[in-house]
Amino acid sequence: MNSASATISNPRKSRANRNGSRRAAFTIVELVVSIGILGIMLVMAGAIFTLTLKSSGEANAIIEIGQSVRAVEDTLTKDLRNAGNTILVIQGNPIPAYMTLAEL
């Protein structure tokens, strides 16, 4: 075999630029595989991000409910403390708004 037939049978060796040196390059298969792997990683990152946002929203809702419960509790406590000697009148019958020890 002469050198001409060797260069024809091996197409990689025939890829040379004008001054005779080879350029390093990626093949189409390598590019497709790397883009596929990148796509899978992006989908996984998106799923993690979505799950984190959902969990954060649920945690904020629980915190808000807890704050509302505490506010209602505080309001009821203040109202009951302020009731003191208040008398409730229903249909002309005065009723104490609190129970004494004798009534218990």
Residue pairs with C-beta under 8 A, 6 or more apart in sequence:
6 13
7 13
7 14
8 14
15 22
15 23
16 22
17 23
26 34
80 98
83 97
83 98
84 98
85 96
85 98
86 96
86 97
86 98
87 94
87 95
87 96
87 97
88 94
88 95
88 96
88 97
89 95
